[in-house]
Amino acid sequence: MNINATGLDFIDLNEALRQSRGSCNITNCLGQRFLAAGISDKTVTVSGIPGNALGAYLNGAKIEVMGNAQDAVGDTMNDGTIVIHGNVGDAVGYAMRGGHIYVQGNAGYRAGIHMKAYKDVQGNAGYRAGIHMKAYKEKQPAIVIGGKAGSFLGEYQAGGTIIVLGLVDNDKPIVSNFTSTGMHGGKMFLRSDCKGIKFPSQVHTHFADKKELEEIGHYLRHFCTYFGYDMKELLDSPFTVVMPDSKNPYRQMYVAN
Amino acid sequence: MIDQYIYPEFEVVRNQSRCISCRVCERQCANEVHRYDTDLGVMLSDESKCVNCQRCVSLCPTHALKIVKSDCRLRENANWSDQTIKEIYKQANSGGVLLSSMGNPKPLPVYWDKILINASQVTNPPIDPLREPMETKVFLGKKPDKILRRANGELITQLPPQIELSMPVMFSAMSYGSISYNAHASLARAATELGICYNTGEGGLHEDFYCYGENTIVQVASGRFGVHKNYLEVAAAVEIKMGQGAKPGIGGHLPGAKIVGDVSRTRMIPEGTDAISPAPHHDIYSIEDLRQLVYSLKEATDYKKPVIVKVAAVHNIAAIASGIARSGADIIAIDGFRGGTGAAPTRIRDNVGIPIELALASVDQRLRDEGIRNNVSLVVGGSVRSAADVVKAVALGADAVYVATAALLALGCHLCRTCHSGKCNWGIATQRPDLVKRLNPDIGSQRLVNLMNAWRHEIKELMGGMGINSIESLRGNRLMLRGVGLTAKELEILGISHAGE
């Protein structure tokens, strides 16, 4: 089914999407927010630029955006897949608990913050990608970012996997300031030697060994399939793994009064 | 240097002529104060562990026990109180941030107690609620500003989504994790029987309690614990937690030790991981950003659920509330600085925020002045202790109130203020199975129902006395209130006259 988004506001567009069955093509999308919020049973392809909070609370559907996306992609996502053939804005995968996000380009601030358990994003992410990301049992979320990530990547990350591949040529480091601040679970894989990048004291870093690279192999293969990269090319560079020292970073801070 | 000695705060007084060494006190005390000395054949106590929760006192079959405040004091000093000095010792011993529980215990003004309620005499006669109908039902949500009709003159009667409450009281947010399964079960069942709502707090909704969804408000906080599609859909309303009265500007932090079993499952995070819910929502830096979260929740729930935004009462609360009222939220919940908590830094709890009475009066007035009062319902909490407080809150402009401490007291809480220890002897603020089972949800829910039915009765009596037969006619009716012992400025903010005027 095709939905022409021209002239539709976000309420009308989402209502049309809810009414549709099976796979759905949205064309001429121009900044409509909350697209596909909470849906669980569709394949949605978007041409144009969706607005903020694309796929918020997503519960199992697949969304493919043939261009850039804006802030808060996959906010509190529970399951499903989001594929972005471009860049994403800030806070991609906020408190994501399940499902995968693949971003071909860059991510803004705070990608993957509060991620609890989290899958792949390809591309670049904005600030705070993966904030509050969490993992829980079978729910292992992942974000794979093909390009580079902004500040606060994986802030408060509590689970899941964040992968940043750095596949864009610019002078910027693969991640920006305050990466993994407050991280207390999950893993981050940065395709870089991370020289000169400062990490907070509660995490440690090491180069990924063969076994760890196998762990993320299926995310990388998906990334290659979605965006036409070669697996060998991706593995041609070292991956730095970032992991927290403790799941209980604040235990010693208090005294009972 | 060794730790500085702090003399125990309480003394356990055991009347040996009554004590039968049955060891009930020993079995009941999770703090391990009591023990039986087999050689001497007597019960002994280690007072340094006592928190004065009164569990042993209540269960001693011969009433042989009492707990008294120790009279071993430091030299008197009006500036340096015992409490202040001991806090310094604790911090010098540990280097830690002081952690406390429940509401602010400091002797700061309680404005409820300085406000008196009117009653009718001679003209405008009182109404007898025992014999005449009296309406306590309220609806929370956005109300239309005007009557709309279709072209043929038919009334348009679709309203934005509302919560229907049989009385203007709800149980406020307490997460599963901070309180026990049985405490949640008691609140959920009581709310359902009463036709009001309870609130999950930010710890998710246990699968066993989905059946109480129509009487459940689910919370979405910065950490998004347990937030998913079904959780949002099952509820009567969705509350975005921006702040909490006991600790404005401070987030939630449930230690990993409490993330066990069902708590982990309900929060959807692994066992043993700290549940960190920081004060800032890192996706909200403006009213526009708040609007985005409000509408993402509305979209995810098909516009069928009212969205509540909960904030702590702080400076400039009227301007903050005005912003929230324009964000698309249906209900604003404001939590005053005396509100309770399972754990908060002492300094924050005791020094940050403002009294709910002043916050409520200024918010209601501001929204009226701006002509947007009908955009939202107002719910207030932060130490509403009785039916009289409820009536005063409604007359100051609240649509309903949130109570939590009063509800916990009904469940057996003795306000010992050590929830953060996780060793609640009353089975409320604990996850230890042997302690949790002490709270029987059949009895707990009945006690909550009793309390609320009693309050409902008292609310009707107070309303009847004023000659008012519907809670709707009381809301914002500040003529029904007078202040005593308040300054002109306080009266101005509260929008009430002084007694005698």
Interface residues (C-beta under 8 A of the other chain):
Chain A: F10 I11 N14 R18 R33 F34 A37 G38 S40 N52 A53 A56 Y57 N59 D71 A72 D75 T76 N78 D90 A91 Y94 A95 R97 R110 I113 H114 K116 R128 I131 H132 K134 A135 Y136 K137 K139 F152 E155 Y156 A158 G159 G182 H184 G185 K247 N248 P249 Y250 R251 Q252 M253 Y254 V255 A256 N257
Chain B: E87 K90 Q91 N93 S94 G95 G96 V97 L98 L99 S100 V220 S222 G223 R224 F225 V227 H228 K229 L232 H253 P255 G256 S264 M268 I269 P270 G272 T273 D274 I276 P278 H282 D283 Q292 Y295 S296 E299 A300 T301 D302 Y303 P345 T346 T418 H420 S421
